[in-house]
């Protein structure tokens, strides 16, 4: 399995680009917020055991996808280095167990653009950071950089559409585009 790990700061367009990539290449996609949403139903946000359950759900999903011999799989994350390096190590261990590997994709744009995007109504509906003040604090506390791997593709979402970015990812990693709009 090739796990396309699309990461970057909040509001860079990770899920939007991932959804486009999924549609264009018919590759399954799991948004990292799916596990967060389930954990919120069980514990409420950030209560004791919350992040442990989020991690367990993500690992179970990935393990199921690898056992099913899916050739490709897409997930997203607000990866902050080095804090989230153990998460990636756990993903690596599951995927390598079945002969797969991670294809990291880092999305970025200017802080000004992030601030413009963060107030989008769909962010609030999904329980994501949805205010410039909240985002600024989160950016200041985290290090949203490209995963330190030789095969990490970094793309700006500053002035490209999600579809253009998804096509660039597909072309770079030689994923056949099988569906067009």
Backbone as numpy.savetxt, mean C-alpha at the origin, in Angstrom:
# Nx Ny Nz CAx CAy CAz Cx Cy Cz
4.86 -16.04 -6.22 4.03 -14.85 -6.22 4.90 -13.60 -6.22
4.44 -12.63 -6.95 5.06 -11.31 -6.92 4.10 -10.41 -6.15
4.54 -9.94 -4.99 3.73 -9.03 -4.18 4.12 -7.61 -4.53
3.19 -6.87 -5.11 3.43 -5.47 -5.43 3.02 -4.66 -4.21
4.03 -4.18 -3.51 3.89 -3.48 -2.23 3.95 -1.99 -2.50
2.79 -1.37 -2.68 2.71 0.05 -3.03 2.67 0.86 -1.74
3.70 1.67 -1.54 3.85 2.38 -0.27 4.18 3.85 -0.49
3.95 4.63 0.57 4.21 6.06 0.54 3.43 6.73 1.65
3.55 8.02 1.72 2.85 8.80 2.74 1.34 8.79 2.47
0.55 9.09 3.49 -0.88 9.24 3.27 -1.15 10.31 2.21
-2.15 10.06 1.37 -2.62 10.98 0.33 -1.72 11.03 -0.91
-0.79 10.08 -1.03 0.00 10.03 -2.26 -0.75 9.34 -3.39
-1.86 8.68 -3.05 -2.65 7.99 -4.06 -2.39 6.50 -4.12
-1.90 5.93 -3.05 -1.54 4.50 -3.04 -2.71 3.61 -3.45
-3.84 3.75 -2.76 -4.97 2.87 -3.05 -5.56 3.17 -4.42
-5.63 4.42 -4.78 -6.20 4.80 -6.09 -5.36 4.22 -7.22
-4.04 4.33 -7.12 -3.14 3.76 -8.13 -3.22 2.24 -8.09
-3.23 1.67 -6.90 -3.31 0.21 -6.77 -4.59 -0.33 -7.40
-5.70 0.37 -7.20 -6.97 -0.04 -7.79 -6.88 -0.01 -9.32
-6.25 1.03 -9.87 -6.06 1.12 -11.33 -5.19 -0.03 -11.83
-4.09 -0.29 -11.11 -3.19 -1.38 -11.49 -3.92 -2.71 -11.44
-4.73 -2.91 -10.42 -5.51 -4.13 -10.28 -6.46 -4.31 -11.46
-7.16 -3.25 -11.83 -8.10 -3.30 -12.94 -7.40 -3.56 -14.28
-6.30 -2.86 -14.51 -5.57 -2.99 -15.78 -4.93 -4.36 -15.97
-4.48 -4.95 -14.86 -3.71 -6.21 -14.95 -4.46 -7.42 -14.40
-5.68 -7.19 -13.94 -6.48 -8.26 -13.32 -5.70 -8.98 -12.22
-5.08 -8.14 -11.37 -4.31 -8.64 -10.23 -5.10 -8.34 -8.96
-5.28 -9.33 -8.08 -6.02 -9.07 -6.83 -5.34 -7.99 -5.98
-6.19 -7.19 -5.34 -5.73 -6.08 -4.50 -6.38 -6.16 -3.14
-5.57 -6.00 -2.09 -6.10 -5.85 -0.74 -5.54 -4.54 -0.18
-6.44 -3.62 0.13 -6.06 -2.35 0.73 -5.64 -2.61 2.18
-4.58 -1.98 2.62 -4.12 -2.19 4.00 -5.18 -1.77 5.02
-6.11 -0.93 4.62 -7.15 -0.48 5.55 -8.20 -1.55 5.81
-8.24 -2.60 4.98 -9.21 -3.67 5.22 -8.96 -4.31 6.58
-7.71 -4.61 6.89 -7.37 -5.20 8.19 -7.63 -4.21 9.32
-7.34 -2.94 9.08 -7.59 -1.91 10.09 -9.09 -1.81 10.38
-9.90 -1.87 9.33 -11.35 -1.79 9.52 -11.88 -2.95 10.36
-11.39 -4.15 10.11 -11.81 -5.31 10.90 -11.37 -5.15 12.35
-10.13 -4.75 12.56 -9.63 -4.58 13.93 -10.42 -3.50 14.67
-10.83 -2.44 13.97 -11.65 -1.39 14.61 -12.99 -1.95 15.08
-13.55 -2.88 14.30 -14.82 -3.49 14.70 -14.67 -4.32 15.98
-13.51 -4.93 16.14 -13.27 -5.80 17.29 -12.87 -5.00 18.52
-11.93 -4.09 18.38 -11.33 -3.41 19.53 -11.60 -1.92 19.64
-11.99 -1.27 18.54 -11.93 0.18 18.52 -10.51 0.55 18.11
-10.33 1.74 17.58 -9.02 2.11 17.02 -7.94 2.22 18.09
-6.83 1.57 17.82 -5.59 1.66 18.61 -5.76 1.24 20.08
-6.73 0.40 20.36 -6.86 -0.16 21.70 -5.83 -1.27 21.87
-5.64 -1.76 23.11 -4.72 -2.88 23.30 -5.06 -4.02 22.34
-4.06 -4.60 21.77 -4.15 -5.72 20.81 -4.58 -5.30 19.41
-4.91 -4.02 19.19 -5.38 -3.56 17.89 -4.36 -3.86 16.79
-3.13 -3.37 16.95 -2.13 -3.53 15.89 -1.69 -4.97 15.73
-1.75 -5.76 16.81 -1.44 -7.19 16.69 -2.46 -7.87 15.78
-3.74 -7.55 15.96 -4.78 -8.13 15.12 -4.62 -7.67 13.67
-4.32 -6.39 13.46 -4.11 -5.88 12.10 -3.00 -6.69 11.43
-1.91 -6.87 12.12 -0.78 -7.62 11.56 -1.18 -9.07 11.25
-1.86 -9.71 12.20 -2.28 -11.10 11.99 -3.20 -11.22 10.78
-4.13 -10.29 10.63 -5.04 -10.32 9.48 -4.29 -10.15 8.16
-3.36 -9.23 8.13 -2.57 -9.03 6.91 -1.76 -10.27 6.56
-1.15 -10.87 7.57 -0.32 -12.06 7.33 -1.18 -13.25 6.88
-2.34 -13.41 7.48 -3.24 -14.49 7.09 -3.70 -14.32 5.64
-4.02 -13.09 5.27 -4.44 -12.81 3.90 -3.31 -13.12 2.92
-2.12 -12.67 3.22 -0.97 -12.92 2.35 -0.66 -14.41 2.25
-0.71 -15.09 3.39 -0.46 -16.54 3.41 -1.50 -17.26 2.54
-2.76 -16.86 2.64 -3.81 -17.47 1.82 -3.58 -17.25 0.34
-3.16 -16.04 -0.01 -2.89 -15.73 -1.42 -1.71 -16.54 -1.95
-0.68 -16.70 -1.15 0.48 -17.47 -1.61 0.14 -18.95 -1.72
-0.63 -19.47 -0.76 -1.03 -20.88 -0.82 -1.90 -21.17 -2.04
-2.65 -20.17 -2.47 -3.51 -20.33 -3.64 -2.73 -20.21 -4.95
-1.42 -19.99 -4.83 -0.55 -19.87 -6.01 -0.93 -18.72 -6.93
-1.38 -17.62 -6.33 -1.65 -16.45 -7.17 -0.32 -15.96 -7.74
-0.27 -15.67 -9.02 1.00 -15.20 -9.59 1.37 -13.79 -9.15
0.35 -12.96 -8.89 0.57 -11.57 -8.48 -0.47 -11.19 -7.45
-0.08 -10.21 -6.62 -0.97 -9.73 -5.57 -0.53 -8.30 -5.27
-1.48 -7.42 -4.99 -1.16 -6.02 -4.69 -1.64 -5.68 -3.30
-0.81 -4.97 -2.55 -1.23 -4.40 -1.28 -0.62 -3.02 -1.14
-1.14 -2.26 -0.20 -0.68 -0.89 0.02 -0.27 -0.72 1.47
0.56 0.27 1.72 0.98 0.56 3.09 1.58 1.95 3.18
1.38 2.57 4.33 2.07 3.82 4.64 3.36 3.40 5.35
4.29 2.87 4.57 5.54 2.33 5.10 6.43 3.47 5.59
6.84 3.38 6.87 7.76 4.34 7.47 9.02 3.60 7.88
10.15 4.07 7.37 11.42 3.39 7.63 12.13 4.01 8.83
12.68 3.26 9.72 12.82 1.80 9.77 11.73 1.10 10.59
10.77 1.85 11.12 9.77 1.29 12.01 9.02 0.11 11.38
8.69 0.21 10.10 7.90 -0.83 9.45 8.73 -1.91 8.76
10.04 -1.85 8.90 10.90 -2.88 8.31 10.53 -4.29 8.79
10.20 -4.48 10.08 9.81 -5.83 10.51 8.55 -6.35 9.80
7.62 -5.47 9.45 6.44 -5.88 8.70 6.86 -6.46 7.36
7.75 -5.78 6.68 8.21 -6.25 5.37 8.98 -7.56 5.52
9.76 -7.70 6.58 10.46 -8.96 6.83 9.46 -10.10 7.01
8.35 -9.84 7.70 7.31 -10.86 7.86 6.67 -11.20 6.52
6.39 -10.18 5.70 5.85 -10.43 4.36 6.84 -11.29 3.57
8.13 -10.92 3.62 9.16 -11.68 2.92 9.15 -13.14 3.34
9.06 -13.41 4.64 9.14 -14.79 5.12 7.98 -15.62 4.58
6.79 -15.05 4.53 5.63 -15.78 4.00 5.79 -16.02 2.50
6.15 -15.00 1.78 6.24 -15.11 0.32 7.37 -16.04 -0.09
8.52 -15.91 0.56 9.67 -16.75 0.20 9.40 -18.22 0.49
8.56 -18.49 1.47 8.19 -19.86 1.80 7.57 -20.55 0.58
6.96 -19.75 -0.30 6.31 -20.29 -1.50 7.04 -19.85 -2.77
8.29 -19.41 -2.64 9.11 -19.06 -3.80 8.82 -17.70 -4.41
8.16 -16.81 -3.68 7.83 -15.51 -4.23 8.74 -14.41 -3.74
8.42 -13.17 -4.13 9.24 -12.02 -3.73 8.42 -10.75 -3.78
8.92 -9.72 -3.13 8.26 -8.42 -3.08 8.79 -7.52 -4.19
7.86 -6.83 -4.86 8.18 -5.80 -5.85 7.72 -4.48 -5.23
8.62 -3.75 -4.55 8.20 -2.51 -3.89 8.02 -1.34 -4.87
6.95 -0.58 -4.65 6.66 0.61 -5.45 6.41 1.75 -4.47
7.24 2.77 -4.55 7.12 3.93 -3.67 6.48 5.08 -4.45
5.39 5.60 -3.90 4.73 6.76 -4.50 4.99 7.98 -3.63
5.21 9.10 -4.27 5.49 10.34 -3.53 4.98 11.54 -4.30
4.82 12.64 -3.59 4.50 13.93 -4.18 4.85 15.00 -3.15
4.72 16.24 -3.52 5.09 17.34 -2.62 4.14 17.40 -1.42
4.62 17.98 -0.34 3.79 18.15 0.84 2.58 19.04 0.52
2.78 20.03 -0.33 1.67 20.90 -0.72 0.56 20.09 -1.39
0.94 19.18 -2.28 -0.06 18.34 -2.95 -0.73 17.41 -1.95
0.04 16.84 -1.03 -0.55 15.99 0.01 -1.61 16.76 0.79
-1.29 17.99 1.16 -2.22 18.81 1.92 -3.49 19.12 1.12
-3.35 19.30 -0.19 -4.52 19.53 -1.04 -5.40 18.28 -1.13
-4.78 17.11 -1.17 -5.51 15.86 -1.36 -6.13 15.31 -0.08
-5.54 15.62 1.07 -5.92 14.93 2.30 -7.37 15.17 2.72
-7.96 16.26 2.29 -9.33 16.58 2.70 -10.39 15.96 1.80
-10.01 15.12 0.86 -10.97 14.48 -0.04 -12.01 13.70 0.78
-13.26 13.81 0.38 -14.35 13.22 1.16 -14.22 11.72 1.32
-13.70 11.02 0.31 -13.57 9.57 0.43 -12.56 9.16 1.51
-11.60 10.02 1.80 -10.63 9.72 2.87 -11.36 9.70 4.22
-12.19 10.68 4.45 -12.94 10.76 5.70 -13.91 9.57 5.82
-14.56 9.22 4.72 -15.49 8.10 4.71 -14.80 6.78 5.05
-13.54 6.64 4.66 -12.81 5.41 4.94 -12.07 5.45 6.27
-12.23 6.53 7.03 -11.57 6.62 8.33 -10.08 6.91 8.25
-9.64 7.49 7.14 -8.23 7.83 6.96 -7.98 9.24 7.50
-6.71 9.59 7.63 -6.36 10.97 7.98 -6.98 11.87 6.94
-7.74 12.87 7.39 -8.48 13.69 6.43 -8.37 15.19 6.72
-7.36 15.59 7.50 -7.17 17.02 7.74 -5.70 17.37 7.55
-5.43 18.56 7.03 -4.04 18.98 6.86 -3.26 18.96 8.19
-3.90 19.39 9.26 -3.21 19.40 10.56 -2.85 17.98 11.01
-3.80 17.05 10.88 -3.54 15.66 11.24 -2.45 15.05 10.38
-2.48 15.36 9.09 -1.47 14.85 8.18 -0.10 15.41 8.50
-0.03 16.71 8.76 1.26 17.35 9.07 1.92 16.67 10.28
1.13 16.43 11.33 1.67 15.76 12.50 2.15 14.36 12.18
1.40 13.64 11.35 1.76 12.27 10.97 3.04 12.26 10.12
3.14 13.21 9.21 4.35 13.31 8.38 5.57 13.63 9.24
5.40 14.50 10.22 6.51 14.88 11.10 6.99 13.72 11.96
6.09 12.79 12.30 6.44 11.67 13.17 6.94 10.44 12.42
6.86 10.45 11.10 7.21 9.26 10.32 8.20 9.59 9.22
8.80 8.54 8.68 9.81 8.66 7.64 9.34 7.88 6.41
8.46 8.50 5.62 7.87 7.84 4.46 8.82 7.94 3.27
9.71 6.99 3.17 10.71 6.96 2.11 10.56 5.66 1.33
11.26 5.59 0.22 11.27 4.36 -0.56 11.88 3.24 0.25
11.28 2.07 0.14 11.82 0.90 0.80 13.26 0.69 0.31
14.19 0.49 1.23 15.59 0.37 0.82 15.90 -0.99 0.18
15.47 -1.12 -1.06 15.71 -2.34 -1.84 16.10 -1.93 -3.25
16.99 -2.70 -3.83 17.47 -2.38 -5.17 16.36 -2.37 -6.21
15.34 -3.20 -6.01 14.27 -3.30 -7.01 13.10 -2.35 -6.75
13.25 -1.40 -5.83 12.15 -0.48 -5.51 12.00 0.58 -6.61
10.80 0.66 -7.14 10.46 1.66 -8.14 9.84 2.85 -7.43
10.37 4.06 -7.64 9.81 5.28 -7.06 9.19 6.12 -8.16
7.93 6.52 -7.93 7.21 7.31 -8.92 6.52 8.48 -8.25
6.59 9.63 -8.88 5.87 10.79 -8.41 4.42 10.73 -8.90
3.50 11.07 -8.00 2.09 11.16 -8.38 1.65 12.62 -8.47
2.64 13.49 -8.49 2.41 14.95 -8.49 1.54 15.39 -9.67
1.90 14.96 -10.86 1.21 15.48 -12.04 0.81 14.38 -13.02
0.67 13.15 -12.52 0.20 12.06 -13.37 -1.14 11.56 -12.84
-1.92 11.01 -13.72 -3.19 10.42 -13.30 -2.90 9.06 -12.67
-3.83 8.56 -11.86 -3.64 7.21 -11.31 -3.47 6.16 -12.41
-4.20 6.29 -13.49 -4.06 5.32 -14.59 -2.66 5.40 -15.22
-2.15 6.60 -15.44 -0.80 6.75 -16.00 0.24 6.13 -15.08
0.08 6.34 -13.78 1.03 5.76 -12.81 0.92 4.24 -12.82
-0.29 3.72 -12.87 -0.49 2.27 -12.91 0.13 1.66 -14.17
-0.03 2.33 -15.28 0.57 1.85 -16.53 2.09 1.85 -16.42
2.66 2.89 -15.82 4.12 2.95 -15.64 4.60 1.79 -14.77
3.85 1.45 -13.73 4.21 0.31 -12.87 4.15 -0.98 -13.68
3.06 -1.18 -14.40 2.90 -2.40 -15.20 4.02 -2.54 -16.22
4.35 -1.45 -16.89 5.42 -1.50 -17.90 6.77 -1.79 -17.25
7.06 -1.12 -16.14 8.35 -1.33 -15.47 8.54 -2.78 -15.04
7.50 -3.37 -14.47 7.61 -4.74 -13.96 7.14 -5.79 -14.97
6.87 -5.33 -16.19 6.46 -6.22 -17.28 5.25 -7.07 -16.93
4.23 -6.40 -16.39 2.96 -7.04 -16.08 2.05 -6.80 -17.28
1.52 -7.84 -17.88 0.65 -7.63 -19.03 -0.60 -6.82 -18.66
-0.91 -5.84 -19.49 -2.15 -5.09 -19.33 -3.21 -5.84 -20.13
-4.19 -6.35 -19.41 -5.19 -7.21 -20.04 -6.56 -6.56 -20.12
-6.73 -5.44 -19.45 -8.03 -4.78 -19.43 -7.83 -3.30 -19.63
-8.66 -2.71 -20.47 -8.64 -1.27 -20.66 -10.02 -0.73 -20.38
-10.07 0.54 -20.11 -11.37 1.16 -19.77 -12.16 1.50 -21.00
